[in-house]
Amino acid sequence: MKNRSFQALTAVLLLTVSAGLAAADGGNPKKGKHLYKKHCKACHSQSSEGMELTPMSKTMSQWDRFFDRNKHKAKPEAFEGLSEQALKDIQQFLYDHAADSDQPATCG
């Protein structure tokens, strides 16, 4: 019985660590939230130039397609000065808190 409990605990820990590593490959959602507030929210909030946009505005797959297809290319100055890693961080934040994610959220 103790052996099975140990195996179960080990499996849970490995899954938790591997999930954290996978998220780090794509981007850092905490940094992404900060970057979104700093660079995106000014144009993507109520009564602003762009349409209101929060992580919950799209599903996870919609956010991936948005970034894969470079849908923001109409306003390239919006991404001016942002590194590829910063864009990955923003994408990870939006993906992690999308409408169909485990933790849907607005930007706050």
Salt bridges, closest charged atoms under 4 A:
GLU49 OE2 - LYS75 NZ 2.66
